[in-house]
Amino acid sequence: MSLLRALGSGLAGACVLTLIHEGARRVLPDAPRMDILGMRAMARSYNAVGAPTPTPDELFNRTLVGDIAGNALYYSVVGWGGREGVWLRGAVLGLAAGAGAVALPGPLGLGDDASARTPATQAMTVAWYTLGGLAAAATYNGLAAASAD
């Protein structure tokens, strides 16, 4: 496994996920609002350490960067084990992230309105994280095939 290939694949999956979230939230009323969820979590972190909470625009931008970085690292696991099983790993990673994004915010005190307010919101959340995992798998597969040439 090439670390660079895995990280690049993870970044591709994270970017696909973010583009879907950001595009859909502008046009679909039941779209997951992971931006709001992330901003709540980040604001809570600032408050926990006694730091002033950034302005809403700064908070959004910092959350977006943090989401992309965190999701890129998470999806980079798709490269563990090489090309064999990459599609299954991508699907499982995405499904697990989506299920967690639906189930965990409420118990963590972040509210469930961002990712679980309706059945459609829940389904989109799981589907979009799964697409991110599959995008990471496709990227890894493509990069691995290109490097074998």
MODELLER restraints for C-alpha pairs under 7 A, 6 or more apart:
rsr = mdl.restraints
at = mdl.atoms
rsr.add(forms.Gaussian(group=physical.xy_distance, feature=features.Distance(at['CA:1:A'], at['CA:79:A']), mean=6.44, stdev=0.5))
rsr.add(forms.Gaussian(group=physical.xy_distance, feature=features.Distance(at['CA:1:A'], at['CA:80:A']), mean=6.52, stdev=0.5))
rsr.add(forms.Gaussian(group=physical.xy_distance, feature=features.Distance(at['CA:1:A'], at['CA:81:A']), mean=6.87, stdev=0.5))
rsr.add(forms.Gaussian(group=physical.xy_distance, feature=features.Distance(at['CA:1:A'], at['CA:82:A']), mean=5.58, stdev=0.5))
rsr.add(forms.Gaussian(group=physical.xy_distance, feature=features.Distance(at['CA:5:A'], at['CA:140:A']), mean=6.41, stdev=0.5))
rsr.add(forms.Gaussian(group=physical.xy_distance, feature=features.Distance(at['CA:5:A'], at['CA:143:A']), mean=6.65, stdev=0.5))
rsr.add(forms.Gaussian(group=physical.xy_distance, feature=features.Distance(at['CA:6:A'], at['CA:76:A']), mean=4.78, stdev=0.5))
rsr.add(forms.Gaussian(group=physical.xy_distance, feature=features.Distance(at['CA:6:A'], at['CA:77:A']), mean=6.87, stdev=0.5))
rsr.add(forms.Gaussian(group=physical.xy_distance, feature=features.Distance(at['CA:6:A'], at['CA:78:A']), mean=6.90, stdev=0.5))
rsr.add(forms.Gaussian(group=physical.xy_distance, feature=features.Distance(at['CA:6:A'], at['CA:79:A']), mean=4.89, stdev=0.5))
rsr.add(forms.Gaussian(group=physical.xy_distance, feature=features.Distance(at['CA:6:A'], at['CA:140:A']), mean=6.51, stdev=0.5))
rsr.add(forms.Gaussian(group=physical.xy_distance, feature=features.Distance(at['CA:7:A'], at['CA:72:A']), mean=6.76, stdev=0.5))
rsr.add(forms.Gaussian(group=physical.xy_distance, feature=features.Distance(at['CA:7:A'], at['CA:73:A']), mean=6.66, stdev=0.5))
rsr.add(forms.Gaussian(group=physical.xy_distance, feature=features.Distance(at['CA:7:A'], at['CA:76:A']), mean=4.96, stdev=0.5))
rsr.add(forms.Gaussian(group=physical.xy_distance, feature=features.Distance(at['CA:9:A'], at['CA:76:A']), mean=5.90, stdev=0.5))
rsr.add(forms.Gaussian(group=physical.xy_distance, feature=features.Distance(at['CA:9:A'], at['CA:136:A']), mean=4.62, stdev=0.5))
rsr.add(forms.Gaussian(group=physical.xy_distance, feature=features.Distance(at['CA:9:A'], at['CA:137:A']), mean=6.93, stdev=0.5))
rsr.add(forms.Gaussian(group=physical.xy_distance, feature=features.Distance(at['CA:9:A'], at['CA:139:A']), mean=5.16, stdev=0.5))
rsr.add(forms.Gaussian(group=physical.xy_distance, feature=features.Distance(at['CA:9:A'], at['CA:140:A']), mean=5.11, stdev=0.5))
rsr.add(forms.Gaussian(group=physical.xy_distance, feature=features.Distance(at['CA:10:A'], at['CA:72:A']), mean=4.16, stdev=0.5))
rsr.add(forms.Gaussian(group=physical.xy_distance, feature=features.Distance(at['CA:10:A'], at['CA:73:A']), mean=6.01, stdev=0.5))
rsr.add(forms.Gaussian(group=physical.xy_distance, feature=features.Distance(at['CA:10:A'], at['CA:74:A']), mean=6.83, stdev=0.5))
rsr.add(forms.Gaussian(group=physical.xy_distance, feature=features.Distance(at['CA:10:A'], at['CA:75:A']), mean=4.26, stdev=0.5))
rsr.add(forms.Gaussian(group=physical.xy_distance, feature=features.Distance(at['CA:10:A'], at['CA:76:A']), mean=3.87, stdev=0.5))
rsr.add(forms.Gaussian(group=physical.xy_distance, feature=features.Distance(at['CA:10:A'], at['CA:136:A']), mean=5.34, stdev=0.5))
rsr.add(forms.Gaussian(group=physical.xy_distance, feature=features.Distance(at['CA:11:A'], at['CA:72:A']), mean=4.29, stdev=0.5))
rsr.add(forms.Gaussian(group=physical.xy_distance, feature=features.Distance(at['CA:12:A'], at['CA:135:A']), mean=6.58, stdev=0.5))
rsr.add(forms.Gaussian(group=physical.xy_distance, feature=features.Distance(at['CA:12:A'], at['CA:136:A']), mean=5.73, stdev=0.5))
rsr.add(forms.Gaussian(group=physical.xy_distance, feature=features.Distance(at['CA:12:A'], at['CA:139:A']), mean=6.86, stdev=0.5))
rsr.add(forms.Gaussian(group=physical.xy_distance, feature=features.Distance(at['CA:13:A'], at['CA:72:A']), mean=6.71, stdev=0.5))
rsr.add(forms.Gaussian(group=physical.xy_distance, feature=features.Distance(at['CA:13:A'], at['CA:75:A']), mean=6.38, stdev=0.5))
rsr.add(forms.Gaussian(group=physical.xy_distance, feature=features.Distance(at['CA:13:A'], at['CA:132:A']), mean=4.29, stdev=0.5))
rsr.add(forms.Gaussian(group=physical.xy_distance, feature=features.Distance(at['CA:13:A'], at['CA:133:A']), mean=5.77, stdev=0.5))
rsr.add(forms.Gaussian(group=physical.xy_distance, feature=features.Distance(at['CA:13:A'], at['CA:135:A']), mean=4.88, stdev=0.5))
rsr.add(forms.Gaussian(group=physical.xy_distance, feature=features.Distance(at['CA:13:A'], at['CA:136:A']), mean=4.27, stdev=0.5))
rsr.add(forms.Gaussian(group=physical.xy_distance, feature=features.Distance(at['CA:14:A'], at['CA:68:A']), mean=5.43, stdev=0.5))
rsr.add(forms.Gaussian(group=physical.xy_distance, feature=features.Distance(at['CA:14:A'], at['CA:71:A']), mean=5.16, stdev=0.5))
rsr.add(forms.Gaussian(group=physical.xy_distance, feature=features.Distance(at['CA:14:A'], at['CA:72:A']), mean=5.04, stdev=0.5))
rsr.add(forms.Gaussian(group=physical.xy_distance, feature=features.Distance(at['CA:14:A'], at['CA:132:A']), mean=6.07, stdev=0.5))
rsr.add(forms.Gaussian(group=physical.xy_distance, feature=features.Distance(at['CA:15:A'], at['CA:68:A']), mean=6.61, stdev=0.5))
rsr.add(forms.Gaussian(group=physical.xy_distance, feature=features.Distance(at['CA:16:A'], at['CA:132:A']), mean=5.70, stdev=0.5))
rsr.add(forms.Gaussian(group=physical.xy_distance, feature=features.Distance(at['CA:16:A'], at['CA:135:A']), mean=6.93, stdev=0.5))
rsr.add(forms.Gaussian(group=physical.xy_distance, feature=features.Distance(at['CA:17:A'], at['CA:128:A']), mean=6.14, stdev=0.5))
rsr.add(forms.Gaussian(group=physical.xy_distance, feature=features.Distance(at['CA:17:A'], at['CA:129:A']), mean=6.24, stdev=0.5))
rsr.add(forms.Gaussian(group=physical.xy_distance, feature=features.Distance(at['CA:17:A'], at['CA:131:A']), mean=6.97, stdev=0.5))
rsr.add(forms.Gaussian(group=physical.xy_distance, feature=features.Distance(at['CA:17:A'], at['CA:132:A']), mean=4.90, stdev=0.5))
rsr.add(forms.Gaussian(group=physical.xy_distance, feature=features.Distance(at['CA:24:A'], at['CA:31:A']), mean=6.07, stdev=0.5))
rsr.add(forms.Gaussian(group=physical.xy_distance, feature=features.Distance(at['CA:25:A'], at['CA:31:A']), mean=5.19, stdev=0.5))
rsr.add(forms.Gaussian(group=physical.xy_distance, feature=features.Distance(at['CA:25:A'], at['CA:32:A']), mean=6.81, stdev=0.5))
rsr.add(forms.Gaussian(group=physical.xy_distance, feature=features.Distance(at['CA:25:A'], at['CA:33:A']), mean=6.59, stdev=0.5))
rsr.add(forms.Gaussian(group=physical.xy_distance, feature=features.Distance(at['CA:30:A'], at['CA:120:A']), mean=6.50, stdev=0.5))
rsr.add(forms.Gaussian(group=physical.xy_distance, feature=features.Distance(at['CA:30:A'], at['CA:121:A']), mean=5.35, stdev=0.5))
rsr.add(forms.Gaussian(group=physical.xy_distance, feature=features.Distance(at['CA:31:A'], at['CA:121:A']), mean=5.53, stdev=0.5))
rsr.add(forms.Gaussian(group=physical.xy_distance, feature=features.Distance(at['CA:31:A'], at['CA:124:A']), mean=6.89, stdev=0.5))
rsr.add(forms.Gaussian(group=physical.xy_distance, feature=features.Distance(at['CA:32:A'], at['CA:114:A']), mean=5.49, stdev=0.5))
rsr.add(forms.Gaussian(group=physical.xy_distance, feature=features.Distance(at['CA:32:A'], at['CA:115:A']), mean=4.80, stdev=0.5))
rsr.add(forms.Gaussian(group=physical.xy_distance, feature=features.Distance(at['CA:32:A'], at['CA:121:A']), mean=5.39, stdev=0.5))
rsr.add(forms.Gaussian(group=physical.xy_distance, feature=features.Distance(at['CA:32:A'], at['CA:124:A']), mean=6.88, stdev=0.5))
rsr.add(forms.Gaussian(group=physical.xy_distance, feature=features.Distance(at['CA:32:A'], at['CA:125:A']), mean=5.98, stdev=0.5))
rsr.add(forms.Gaussian(group=physical.xy_distance, feature=features.Distance(at['CA:33:A'], at['CA:114:A']), mean=4.63, stdev=0.5))
rsr.add(forms.Gaussian(group=physical.xy_distance, feature=features.Distance(at['CA:33:A'], at['CA:115:A']), mean=6.27, stdev=0.5))
rsr.add(forms.Gaussian(group=physical.xy_distance, feature=features.Distance(at['CA:34:A'], at['CA:114:A']), mean=6.01, stdev=0.5))
rsr.add(forms.Gaussian(group=physical.xy_distance, feature=features.Distance(at['CA:34:A'], at['CA:115:A']), mean=6.72, stdev=0.5))
rsr.add(forms.Gaussian(group=physical.xy_distance, feature=features.Distance(at['CA:36:A'], at['CA:114:A']), mean=6.66, stdev=0.5))
rsr.add(forms.Gaussian(group=physical.xy_distance, feature=features.Distance(at['CA:37:A'], at['CA:110:A']), mean=6.64, stdev=0.5))
rsr.add(forms.Gaussian(group=physical.xy_distance, feature=features.Distance(at['CA:37:A'], at['CA:114:A']), mean=5.98, stdev=0.5))
rsr.add(forms.Gaussian(group=physical.xy_distance, feature=features.Distance(at['CA:38:A'], at['CA:63:A']), mean=5.82, stdev=0.5))
rsr.add(forms.Gaussian(group=physical.xy_distance, feature=features.Distance(at['CA:39:A'], at['CA:59:A']), mean=6.16, stdev=0.5))
rsr.add(forms.Gaussian(group=physical.xy_distance, feature=features.Distance(at['CA:39:A'], at['CA:60:A']), mean=6.21, stdev=0.5))
rsr.add(forms.Gaussian(group=physical.xy_distance, feature=features.Distance(at['CA:39:A'], at['CA:63:A']), mean=5.87, stdev=0.5))
rsr.add(forms.Gaussian(group=physical.xy_distance, feature=features.Distance(at['CA:40:A'], at['CA:110:A']), mean=6.58, stdev=0.5))
rsr.add(forms.Gaussian(group=physical.xy_distance, feature=features.Distance(at['CA:41:A'], at['CA:110:A']), mean=6.90, stdev=0.5))
rsr.add(forms.Gaussian(group=physical.xy_distance, feature=features.Distance(at['CA:42:A'], at['CA:63:A']), mean=6.83, stdev=0.5))
rsr.add(forms.Gaussian(group=physical.xy_distance, feature=features.Distance(at['CA:43:A'], at['CA:53:A']), mean=5.88, stdev=0.5))
rsr.add(forms.Gaussian(group=physical.xy_distance, feature=features.Distance(at['CA:46:A'], at['CA:52:A']), mean=6.44, stdev=0.5))
rsr.add(forms.Gaussian(group=physical.xy_distance, feature=features.Distance(at['CA:46:A'], at['CA:53:A']), mean=5.77, stdev=0.5))
rsr.add(forms.Gaussian(group=physical.xy_distance, feature=features.Distance(at['CA:47:A'], at['CA:53:A']), mean=6.85, stdev=0.5))
rsr.add(forms.Gaussian(group=physical.xy_distance, feature=features.Distance(at['CA:75:A'], at['CA:93:A']), mean=6.96, stdev=0.5))
rsr.add(forms.Gaussian(group=physical.xy_distance, feature=features.Distance(at['CA:75:A'], at['CA:133:A']), mean=6.16, stdev=0.5))
rsr.add(forms.Gaussian(group=physical.xy_distance, feature=features.Distance(at['CA:75:A'], at['CA:136:A']), mean=6.33, stdev=0.5))
rsr.add(forms.Gaussian(group=physical.xy_distance, feature=features.Distance(at['CA:78:A'], at['CA:86:A']), mean=6.01, stdev=0.5))
rsr.add(forms.Gaussian(group=physical.xy_distance, feature=features.Distance(at['CA:78:A'], at['CA:89:A']), mean=5.56, stdev=0.5))
rsr.add(forms.Gaussian(group=physical.xy_distance, feature=features.Distance(at['CA:78:A'], at['CA:90:A']), mean=5.57, stdev=0.5))
rsr.add(forms.Gaussian(group=physical.xy_distance, feature=features.Distance(at['CA:78:A'], at['CA:136:A']), mean=6.75, stdev=0.5))
rsr.add(forms.Gaussian(group=physical.xy_distance, feature=features.Distance(at['CA:78:A'], at['CA:137:A']), mean=6.11, stdev=0.5))
rsr.add(forms.Gaussian(group=physical.xy_distance, feature=features.Distance(at['CA:79:A'], at['CA:86:A']), mean=6.74, stdev=0.5))
rsr.add(forms.Gaussian(group=physical.xy_distance, feature=features.Distance(at['CA:79:A'], at['CA:140:A']), mean=6.49, stdev=0.5))
rsr.add(forms.Gaussian(group=physical.xy_distance, feature=features.Distance(at['CA:83:A'], at['CA:141:A']), mean=6.04, stdev=0.5))
rsr.add(forms.Gaussian(group=physical.xy_distance, feature=features.Distance(at['CA:86:A'], at['CA:137:A']), mean=5.54, stdev=0.5))
rsr.add(forms.Gaussian(group=physical.xy_distance, feature=features.Distance(at['CA:87:A'], at['CA:134:A']), mean=6.53, stdev=0.5))
rsr.add(forms.Gaussian(group=physical.xy_distance, feature=features.Distance(at['CA:87:A'], at['CA:137:A']), mean=5.49, stdev=0.5))
rsr.add(forms.Gaussian(group=physical.xy_distance, feature=features.Distance(at['CA:90:A'], at['CA:133:A']), mean=4.21, stdev=0.5))
rsr.add(forms.Gaussian(group=physical.xy_distance, feature=features.Distance(at['CA:90:A'], at['CA:134:A']), mean=4.87, stdev=0.5))
rsr.add(forms.Gaussian(group=physical.xy_distance, feature=features.Distance(at['CA:90:A'], at['CA:136:A']), mean=6.52, stdev=0.5))
rsr.add(forms.Gaussian(group=physical.xy_distance, feature=features.Distance(at['CA:90:A'], at['CA:137:A']), mean=5.17, stdev=0.5))
rsr.add(forms.Gaussian(group=physical.xy_distance, feature=features.Distance(at['CA:91:A'], at['CA:130:A']), mean=5.66, stdev=0.5))
rsr.add(forms.Gaussian(group=physical.xy_distance, feature=features.Distance(at['CA:91:A'], at['CA:133:A']), mean=5.61, stdev=0.5))
rsr.add(forms.Gaussian(group=physical.xy_distance, feature=features.Distance(at['CA:91:A'], at['CA:134:A']), mean=5.74, stdev=0.5))
rsr.add(forms.Gaussian(group=physical.xy_distance, feature=features.Distance(at['CA:93:A'], at['CA:133:A']), mean=5.86, stdev=0.5))
rsr.add(forms.Gaussian(group=physical.xy_distance, feature=features.Distance(at['CA:94:A'], at['CA:129:A']), mean=4.67, stdev=0.5))
rsr.add(forms.Gaussian(group=physical.xy_distance, feature=features.Distance(at['CA:94:A'], at['CA:130:A']), mean=3.63, stdev=0.5))
rsr.add(forms.Gaussian(group=physical.xy_distance, feature=features.Distance(at['CA:94:A'], at['CA:131:A']), mean=6.78, stdev=0.5))
rsr.add(forms.Gaussian(group=physical.xy_distance, feature=features.Distance(at['CA:94:A'], at['CA:132:A']), mean=6.30, stdev=0.5))
rsr.add(forms.Gaussian(group=physical.xy_distance, feature=features.Distance(at['CA:94:A'], at['CA:133:A']), mean=4.52, stdev=0.5))
rsr.add(forms.Gaussian(group=physical.xy_distance, feature=features.Distance(at['CA:95:A'], at['CA:126:A']), mean=5.97, stdev=0.5))
rsr.add(forms.Gaussian(group=physical.xy_distance, feature=features.Distance(at['CA:95:A'], at['CA:129:A']), mean=6.54, stdev=0.5))
rsr.add(forms.Gaussian(group=physical.xy_distance, feature=features.Distance(at['CA:95:A'], at['CA:130:A']), mean=5.15, stdev=0.5))
rsr.add(forms.Gaussian(group=physical.xy_distance, feature=features.Distance(at['CA:97:A'], at['CA:129:A']), mean=6.17, stdev=0.5))
rsr.add(forms.Gaussian(group=physical.xy_distance, feature=features.Distance(at['CA:98:A'], at['CA:125:A']), mean=5.60, stdev=0.5))
rsr.add(forms.Gaussian(group=physical.xy_distance, feature=features.Distance(at['CA:98:A'], at['CA:126:A']), mean=3.87, stdev=0.5))
rsr.add(forms.Gaussian(group=physical.xy_distance, feature=features.Distance(at['CA:98:A'], at['CA:129:A']), mean=5.08, stdev=0.5))
rsr.add(forms.Gaussian(group=physical.xy_distance, feature=features.Distance(at['CA:98:A'], at['CA:130:A']), mean=6.81, stdev=0.5))
rsr.add(forms.Gaussian(group=physical.xy_distance, feature=features.Distance(at['CA:99:A'], at['CA:126:A']), mean=5.88, stdev=0.5))
rsr.add(forms.Gaussian(group=physical.xy_distance, feature=features.Distance(at['CA:101:A'], at['CA:115:A']), mean=6.57, stdev=0.5))
rsr.add(forms.Gaussian(group=physical.xy_distance, feature=features.Distance(at['CA:102:A'], at['CA:115:A']), mean=5.32, stdev=0.5))
rsr.add(forms.Gaussian(group=physical.xy_distance, feature=features.Distance(at['CA:102:A'], at['CA:116:A']), mean=5.41, stdev=0.5))
rsr.add(forms.Gaussian(group=physical.xy_distance, feature=features.Distance(at['CA:102:A'], at['CA:122:A']), mean=6.12, stdev=0.5))
rsr.add(forms.Gaussian(group=physical.xy_distance, feature=features.Distance(at['CA:102:A'], at['CA:125:A']), mean=6.95, stdev=0.5))
rsr.add(forms.Gaussian(group=physical.xy_distance, feature=features.Distance(at['CA:105:A'], at['CA:111:A']), mean=5.69, stdev=0.5))
rsr.add(forms.Gaussian(group=physical.xy_distance, feature=features.Distance(at['CA:105:A'], at['CA:112:A']), mean=5.76, stdev=0.5))
rsr.add(forms.Gaussian(group=physical.xy_distance, feature=features.Distance(at['CA:106:A'], at['CA:112:A']), mean=4.78, stdev=0.5))
rsr.add(forms.Gaussian(group=physical.xy_distance, feature=features.Distance(at['CA:115:A'], at['CA:121:A']), mean=5.91, stdev=0.5))
rsr.add(forms.Gaussian(group=physical.xy_distance, feature=features.Distance(at['CA:115:A'], at['CA:122:A']), mean=5.89, stdev=0.5))
rsr.add(forms.Gaussian(group=physical.xy_distance, feature=features.Distance(at['CA:115:A'], at['CA:125:A']), mean=6.26, stdev=0.5))
rsr.add(forms.Gaussian(group=physical.xy_distance, feature=features.Distance(at['CA:116:A'], at['CA:122:A']), mean=4.84, stdev=0.5))
